[in-house]
């Protein structure tokens, strides 16, 4: 039980004093970057799916 208490106290101390947390403005810019990248990735995957589906529909209609 002593080891668990020591672990928790040291973890708390490390999170409070040794970790560098990002500023709010850095967090906002990173979040916007992730959002834009996710949207671009979703559009590319959607376009690939549409092209593949259209190709398969054409292929099975013709043959």
ZINORQUI-V903928 format. One record per backbone hydrogen bond with DSSP energy under -0.5 kcal/mol. CO is the residue of the C=O (numbers start at 1). NH is the residue of the N-H. If there is no record, write none. Layout:
co->{CO	CO}
nh->{NH	NH}
This chain:
co->{1	2	3	4	5	6	7	8	9	10	11	12	13	13	14	14	19	23	24	25	26	27	28	29	30	31	32	33	34	35	36	37	38	39	40	41	42	43	44	45	46	47	48	49	50	51	52	53	54	55	56	57	58	59}
nh->{5	6	7	8	9	10	11	12	13	14	15	16	17	18	18	19	21	27	28	29	30	31	32	33	34	35	36	37	38	39	40	41	42	43	44	45	46	47	48	49	50	51	52	53	54	55	56	57	58	59	60	61	62	63}
